[in-house]
Amino acid sequence: MERPDPSRHVLGVLAGAGEYPRLMVEGAKRAGMRVVVIGFRGAVDRQIANLCDVFAIFRVGAVEAPVQFLRKHGVTHVVMTGQIKPACIYTMWPDATARRLLGRLDRRNAHTIFTAACDYLTANGMTMLPSTTFMEEVLPPPGHLAGPAPTPEQLEQARHGMQLAREIARLDIGQSLIMRGHEVACVEAYKGTNECIRNAGAPPLTLCKVTKPGHDMRFDVPCIGLRTVQHCAAAGVNHIVFEARRTILFQQQNVINFCNKHGITLHAMDMPIDGPAVNDPGHIPDDAEHALAMATALEQLGIGNSAVVCEGVVIAVSDPAGPLKCIRRAGVYMKRIRFIRLINWLCRVLLGRPGSPPAPMVMRGTANFAITPEVERAAKKAGILLR
C-alpha cells in the first residue's frame, strides 16, 4: 500500500504502550504528515503529545468518541501502534457502538477485535495502513545481526522452531515459542513473549518469533526491543530468531550492542510459504471444545496435550514439562483480573446491561492427558474447570 500524500492527507495514530507510537509519529513527521494521536488511557506515554499536531486520551473500549475526534480533525488514514494489555479483552468498558461490534463476533480475541475496529474505521471513510508504514528502516532483512554467528546446528533448530511457531500463530495461540534443542520449552499464549521467556526453564534456549500465515499487518505486528533481549539474557536465551521484513526491531543499535556484549545470537530468517501442518478449526463457541481442538493440534505438533481457554481466548497450553506448568501459568494470568471482571459485570447489572457473568477458565486435553489428583488440586486452586 502506498504512503499517504502529506499535501492531501492527515494521519491518525492509535497509540498504546511502548516506544512504537513515538517512532511512528517521528517517521510520519519526517515524511511531512500532519499527525493526530489518540492515546489509550493507562497505556500511552503522554510525552508523545509534544511530537504530534493534535493529541487526546480515550479509554480502551470507547469507539464513538474517538472516531468523531478523528473525523473532526480531518483524519484520512489511520495506523495502530503500541501495546494494549491482553487483560483489556476481559476488563474494558465498551460504549454502545463497541458493544454492538463485539456482539457480532463469534470469537473475541485480539485478532477479531482489532479486525472489527479496522473495519469500523474503514466504514467511516478512513484508510487503515499497515502498522509498518513509516517504519521500514526498523524491519531487518534476512541475515545474522549480532552476537556469535549461528552454527549449522543452531540454524537447523531455529528453522524447526520457526515452523512450529508458525503453526502456533496459525491457531491464534501466540506468536512466539522457546526451543531447547529440538524440543519446545515454552509456548507464548495470552500473556505475551516476555512471560514465555521467563517460564522457559534451563538454558541453552532459542526464542522463535513469527507472524501468523496471512497475518493482517494493520495490527499486532511482532516486535523485539531492548527489554525483550534483556529478558532473554536473564533467562539464558542465547539465540533469538525472528521473521525477516515482518518484525519490528526497536532500538536497533542498542539491541545489537547488548547482544554482542552478552553473546546472544540475533538472526532474521525468511519463512517459506508452506502448507499448513495443522488447520485452525475456526470458531468453536464452547470453551471446552475449543480447548480440546487446541490440545489435539498441539499433540499433532509434538508439543503438548492440553490447553486452557476462557471465553474463546487461549490462556495457556502445555508443553513437554507437563500440565502443572500450564495450570500455574494460567492461574497467574487470570488472578489479577478475576476481581475486575466481576466488578465490571456487577456494574453492568446495576445499569441494566448485565450480559453473561464472567466465564471460568476451562482445561481440556487429549486421551493422553492424565487428570491426576495433583492436577485436580492445582486446577481447583487456579480456578480452572477440568472437562
QUIZI-V633661 format. One record per run of one state. SS is the DSSP state (helix for helix, strand for strand, loop for the rest). FROM is the first residue (numbers start at 1). LEN is the number of residues. If there is no record, write none. Layout:
# QUIZI-V633661
SS | FROM | LEN
SS | FROM | LEN
This chain:
# QUIZI-V633661
loop | 1 | 9
strand | 10 | 6
loop | 16 | 1
strand | 17 | 1
loop | 18 | 2
helix | 20 | 11
loop | 31 | 3
strand | 34 | 7
loop | 41 | 5
helix | 46 | 5
loop | 51 | 3
strand | 54 | 5
loop | 59 | 5
helix | 64 | 9
loop | 73 | 4
strand | 77 | 5
loop | 82 | 1
strand | 83 | 1
loop | 84 | 4
helix | 88 | 4
loop | 92 | 4
helix | 96 | 8
loop | 104 | 6
helix | 110 | 14
loop | 124 | 3
strand | 127 | 2
loop | 129 | 7
helix | 136 | 3
loop | 139 | 4
strand | 143 | 4
loop | 147 | 5
helix | 152 | 19
loop | 171 | 5
strand | 176 | 5
loop | 181 | 2
strand | 183 | 5
loop | 188 | 5
helix | 193 | 6
loop | 199 | 6
strand | 205 | 5
loop | 210 | 13
strand | 223 | 2
loop | 225 | 1
helix | 226 | 10
loop | 236 | 1
strand | 237 | 7
loop | 244 | 4
strand | 248 | 2
loop | 250 | 2
helix | 252 | 11
loop | 263 | 2
strand | 265 | 5
loop | 270 | 17
helix | 287 | 14
loop | 301 | 5
strand | 306 | 5
loop | 311 | 2
strand | 313 | 5
loop | 318 | 1
strand | 319 | 1
loop | 320 | 2
strand | 322 | 1
helix | 323 | 28
loop | 351 | 10
strand | 361 | 5
loop | 366 | 7
helix | 373 | 10
loop | 383 | 1
strand | 384 | 3
loop | 387 | 1
